[in-house]
Amino acid sequence: FDDLELLTGCQNVKLIRIRAWFDDFIYGLQTIYETSNNGIIVSPRRMKEGTEFWNLRYEEVFFNRNESITTFRGNHGKLMDHVIFSTNQGRSIRFGLSDGGKLFDLEMQPGTTLGALKGGFGGHLHYIGGHSILLTQPLQYQYN
């Protein structure tokens, strides 16, 4: 999967939520983005059809208006053992309980943030990556 495909033509994109289903390993992810011209974009749930997700741990993380992802790291082998998203507000959000596998660490360049996720999945998440985008001001709303 590559969320950049979902966001083609979108302006002022911000990752605002991540949903994850996991136990020792990550089974599925879903991302929610806010855009200035296309509203809220919700990705498909990236999880194998038929997965008995009722017995998995489920977490949904909301990012604050001025919060951005500065790094993401974790461990992986043939499956994603865990991933940790770190933000400019000092939060570290972890999905997956296993500490096995090899370490990976992706840091965003100054002035950028994680803009869209990409990866591969079958029965579990197999790999994860991302696209960085320039930091933008949070969207401002006017109510009449």
N, C-alpha and C positions, 0 to 999 in steps of 0.2 A: 504494500500500500504506500501511497505518497499523498499526503494531505494537500500538497501544493496543487494537485489536479483539482481538488474541491474548491480551491481559492482563486482559480484563474479569473481575472477581471475584477477581483475584490480590491478595495482600497482601505488603507489604515487598518490592517489586520492585527488582531490581538488574540492570543490564546488565553481564554478566560476560565476554562475548566478542563480537567482530565478525570476520566472515570477509569478504574482498573479493577479487574477480577484476577485474583491470585491466591496461591497458597505458598508452597516453597518456591514455585516458579510462576511467571506471569502468563496467564491464559488469554487475557484479552484487554484491549484498550479502546477507549472512545474519547474523541476530543471535541471541544466546543470552542468556536471562534466567534469574535465580534468583528464586524466590518462596518465602515461608514456608509457604504452604498448598497450592500446586500443583506444587512441585518445580521442575525445570528445564523451561523452555519454549523450544523451538527454532523459529524462524520458517522459513517456506518459503525456499528459495534464490530471491531476487529476481533472476532472470536470464531472458532470452528463451530459450524452448525451442529447441534446435538450435544454440545458440551453441557454437562450437568452443573451449571453455575450456581445452583442453589446451595451447594456445599462449599463454595469458594468464598473467600473474604472479598468484600466489595468496598471500595473507597471512592469517594468523589471529592476532588480538591477544587476549590474556588480560589482564583487569584485576585488580589486587590486591584483597584483602579491603577495605581502607580507601581504595581509589582511586575517584575519581569524575570524570566529565567536566565541566569548568568552561566550556569554550568549544568551538565547532566553527566552522570557517571554511573558505573555499576559493574557487575560481573556477569559473564556469559560463557557458556560452552556451546553445546548444540542448542541449548535453550537459554532464554534470559533468566538468570538466577535472581537478579534484582536490578532496579534502576533507581537512582536518586536524583531528583530535580532540586537544584539550589537556586534561590532567588536573591535579588538585590535587597530584600528586606530581612535577610538572615534565616529564612525558612529552608529546611531540607525535608523533602517529601519523598518517602521511600515506598516502592511497590515491590513485592517479592521478598521471601524470607530466607532463601538460601544464600550462603556466602561462598559457594563453590565457583568454579570457572575462572576465566582470566579477566583481569581488570581492564576497563576502558574508561576514558575520561575525555569529555568534549567540553571545551570552554569557549564561550562566545567572545568575539572580539569586542573591545570597548566601543560603546555606542550602538551595539546590536543586542538582540535578544533572540531566543528560540522562537521562530515564527511559525513553523509547521513541522509536524512529525512525519517520519517515513520509517518503514520497517517491513518485516516479513513475519507471517504467522501461519501455522497449521493447527495442530492441537494446542500449541503454546506459542508465545511470541518467540521468534528465533533470533531476530536482530532488530536493532533500533538505531535510527539516526535522525537528523533534523536539518532544516534549512534556517539559516539566520536571516533576520531582517533588521533594518534600521529601527531604533527606538523612535516612537512617535508620542505625541502628547495624548493622554487619554481622551476619548470622545466626550464631548460636552453636549448635554441635552438641554433644550429649551422647552418648557411646558407652558402652554397658553391657557 
